[in-house]
Amino acid sequence: MSEAASPALDVAKLADQLRHAPAAALATLETTAQRGDPQAQFLLGQARMEGRGIASDAAAAVLWFERAANGGLAIAMNMLGRCHELGTGTPINPALAAVWYRKAADAELDWGLYNLANLLATGRGVARDERAAFALYLRAARLGHAKSMNLVGRCLEDGIGVDADPAAAPAWYLRSAEAGDFRGQASHASLLLAAGDIDGAAHWLRRALAHGSPSFLAQLRPTLADSPHPSIRALVA
């Protein structure tokens, strides 16, 4: 085994140790990161961000993400973009977030494609460009990104960044739902309700309610509570 291959194998083991015994992994992880291994640098950044086995320090995490991103690791590029977008460990800077998301997107990372598309769709840090956003969502969806599948469906249904094609949207909603996205599950359930399949809609709504974010649930629950169908109202009773 070559000397260059050893750190990557060590990092794979350390990734598992960080989940189960983070303190035991940190010393070796930092040594590997200091040697310049981008995966180790990324993992150390995650440990710093989440306080796993070490005091949480978002600013220190950003520095490790930056080193890993400059080392060519696409997932670190995306994470660095998130930090700049949200102001985690660094000032909010959507334009800089877009730079790093674009690098991750150029590496065909699904999350990089999705996050850059979100900035383009809303005009944050970049000029608003709905057609470019749709193209990125579609690329991410074809890579299996569940959230992007739902947004491809939404864009096709409403004609956002692409010529409207409502007949093509349901298949994307279903793919998103089956891939586990709670918004995709709600979108698919909405079409089932419109088609009169109340039991099918209730099935997908249960899944959406089980995994939805607080903001999503705050929007969905009142709608379900006002449903004319007792079995749908019962989901939030």
CORNORFEN-V985138 format. One record per residue. RES is the residue in one letter. PHI is phi in degrees with one decimal (none if undefined). Layout:
BEGIN
res->RES phi->PHI
res->RES phi->PHI
END
This chain:
BEGIN
res->M phi->none
res->S phi->-74.7
res->E phi->-65.8
res->A phi->-68.6
res->A phi->-80.6
res->S phi->-60.5
res->P phi->-58.0
res->A phi->-63.5
res->L phi->-66.8
res->D phi->-60.3
res->V phi->-63.8
res->A phi->-60.3
res->K phi->-67.9
res->L phi->-66.0
res->A phi->-59.6
res->D phi->-70.6
res->Q phi->-62.6
res->L phi->-63.0
res->R phi->-76.6
res->H phi->-111.8
res->A phi->-146.2
res->P phi->-59.1
res->A phi->-61.6
res->A phi->-69.5
res->A phi->-91.0
res->L phi->-65.3
res->A phi->-62.3
res->T phi->-65.7
res->L phi->-61.3
res->E phi->-66.0
res->T phi->-60.9
res->T phi->-65.1
res->A phi->-65.0
res->Q phi->-66.2
res->R phi->-74.8
res->G phi->105.2
res->D phi->-77.3
res->P phi->-60.7
res->Q phi->-65.5
res->A phi->-64.5
res->Q phi->-62.9
res->F phi->-64.6
res->L phi->-63.2
res->L phi->-66.0
res->G phi->-61.4
res->Q phi->-62.8
res->A phi->-60.7
res->R phi->-66.0
res->M phi->-66.4
res->E phi->-96.9
res->G phi->67.6
res->R phi->-89.8
res->G phi->75.8
res->I phi->-158.1
res->A phi->-60.8
res->S phi->-65.2
res->D phi->-151.3
res->A phi->-64.4
res->A phi->-64.5
res->A phi->-65.8
res->A phi->-60.5
res->V phi->-59.3
res->L phi->-62.9
res->W phi->-69.0
res->F phi->-60.8
res->E phi->-65.6
res->R phi->-63.7
res->A phi->-66.0
res->A phi->-65.5
res->N phi->-67.6
res->G phi->-84.0
res->G phi->98.7
res->L phi->-86.2
res->A phi->-63.8
res->I phi->-65.7
res->A phi->-73.0
res->M phi->-58.5
res->N phi->-64.5
res->M phi->-64.3
res->L phi->-63.6
res->G phi->-60.8
res->R phi->-62.0
res->C phi->-61.7
res->H phi->-70.3
res->E phi->-68.8
res->L phi->-93.9
res->G phi->74.2
res->T phi->-97.2
res->G phi->77.1
res->T phi->-162.4
res->P phi->-61.3
res->I phi->-61.9
res->N phi->-152.1
res->P phi->-60.2
res->A phi->-64.8
res->L phi->-71.2
res->A phi->-57.8
res->A phi->-63.1
res->V phi->-59.8
res->W phi->-75.0
res->Y phi->-61.9
res->R phi->-65.1
res->K phi->-62.6
res->A phi->-65.8
res->A phi->-65.2
res->D phi->-63.0
res->A phi->-87.2
res->E phi->63.5
res->L phi->-82.1
res->D phi->-59.1
res->W phi->-67.5
res->G phi->-65.5
res->L phi->-60.7
res->Y phi->-63.7
res->N phi->-67.9
res->L phi->-65.0
res->A phi->-59.2
res->N phi->-61.2
res->L phi->-66.6
res->L phi->-65.7
res->A phi->-67.7
res->T phi->-110.6
res->G phi->71.2
res->R phi->-98.8
res->G phi->80.3
res->V phi->-144.7
res->A phi->-66.4
res->R phi->-63.8
res->D phi->-151.8
res->E phi->-68.5
res->R phi->-68.6
res->A phi->-65.4
res->A phi->-62.5
res->F phi->-60.6
res->A phi->-60.4
res->L phi->-71.5
res->Y phi->-57.1
res->L phi->-65.0
res->R phi->-61.3
res->A phi->-65.7
res->A phi->-61.7
res->R phi->-68.5
res->L phi->-86.3
res->G phi->100.6
res->H phi->-79.3
res->A phi->-64.3
res->K phi->-64.3
res->S phi->-67.3
res->M phi->-57.5
res->N phi->-62.5
res->L phi->-73.0
res->V phi->-60.5
res->G phi->-60.0
res->R phi->-62.9
res->C phi->-63.5
res->L phi->-66.6
res->E phi->-66.7
res->D phi->-100.3
res->G phi->69.2
res->I phi->-101.2
res->G phi->76.7
res->V phi->-159.8
res->D phi->-61.2
res->A phi->-58.8
res->D phi->-148.7
res->P phi->-56.4
res->A phi->-69.6
res->A phi->-88.2
res->A phi->-67.5
res->P phi->-55.5
res->A phi->-63.5
res->W phi->-71.8
res->Y phi->-61.2
res->L phi->-64.0
res->R phi->-61.5
res->S phi->-63.7
res->A phi->-61.3
res->E phi->-67.4
res->A phi->-82.3
res->G phi->103.4
res->D phi->-81.5
res->F phi->-66.5
res->R phi->-70.0
res->G phi->-62.7
res->Q phi->-64.3
res->A phi->-68.1
res->S phi->-63.1
res->H phi->-64.1
res->A phi->-62.1
res->S phi->-61.5
res->L phi->-68.7
res->L phi->-64.3
res->L phi->-60.6
res->A phi->-63.3
res->A phi->-88.2
res->G phi->88.3
res->D phi->-92.0
res->I phi->-68.7
res->D phi->-64.4
res->G phi->-63.7
res->A phi->-63.3
res->A phi->-61.4
res->H phi->-58.3
res->W phi->-73.2
res->L phi->-67.1
res->R phi->-58.9
res->R phi->-67.3
res->A phi->-65.2
res->L phi->-66.1
res->A phi->-72.2
res->H phi->-124.6
res->G phi->-69.6
res->S phi->-71.8
res->P phi->-56.2
res->S phi->-67.4
res->F phi->-64.2
res->L phi->-64.0
res->A phi->-63.5
res->Q phi->-83.0
res->L phi->-76.6
res->R phi->-58.8
res->P phi->-61.6
res->T phi->-64.3
res->L phi->-68.0
res->A phi->-64.3
res->D phi->-94.1
res->S phi->-65.7
res->P phi->-75.5
res->H phi->-99.2
res->P phi->-56.0
res->S phi->-67.7
res->I phi->-78.2
res->R phi->-60.1
res->A phi->-65.2
res->L phi->-64.9
res->V phi->-120.9
res->A phi->-67.8
END
